[in-house]
Amino acid sequence: MILKSPNELKKKGIEALTNALGPVGMAKFLQQFDLGSGDYTKDRKKWLGTETIKSITEEIKKSQEED
């Protein structure tokens, strides 16, 4: 079988997955390959700020002492 376009390849691939795995299995399989969006490294720096392992450890110890 010669596929003529990327769309045809995608259609045949989804059909094959659906036949082999069923519709739910096909959807779960395809969800594994979601590329997501954004830049995790930049976002992580925003979330963590200037936190270091040492400062986080100190916060944990302080919190445990208060309990």
N, C-alpha and C positions, 0 to 999 in steps of 0.2 A: 504494500500500500504506500503510495507516495502522497504526502500531505503538501498542499499547495500554499498554505499560509500559516502564520502563527495562530490565528484565530481557529483555524481548522484543527491544528495540533491540540490547542487548549480544549476544544469541544470533544475531540476523540479521547483525550486524556481523562476528562471529567466523566465521560460515558464509561470508560474502562474502570475507573475507580468506583463509580456507582454500581456497576455490575459486580465487581469483586467484593466491595465492602458494604453495599447498601447506601442509601442516601445519608443516613446519620454518620456512618463510618467514613464516608467520603468527606463530609463536612468537617469532622473531627481531624481527619488526616490533613486536610488543607489548612486548618487553623494552626497547625504546628509550624507553618512556614510564613506566618505573618511577620513582615519585616518591621512593623511598627513605624514610629516617626520620631523626629527630634534627635538630639545629641545627648546620649546618656551621660557622658563624661562631664559636659558642661552643666547639665541639669543636676547631677550629683554634687558638684561643687556649690551650686546655689543652695541645695538642701542642707548640706553639711556645714557650709560656711568655713570657719577656721577651726572646726573641731578636729582634734587629734585623738589617737588611741588613748594617749595619756589623759587628756581632759575628760574623755568619755568614761574611762576607768575611775577617775577621781569622783565624777558625778555618781557613778554606781555605788562606790564605797560610801560616799556621803549619804546617799539615799538609804542604804542598808543600815547605817548607824542611827538614822532617825527613826527607823521602824522598831 
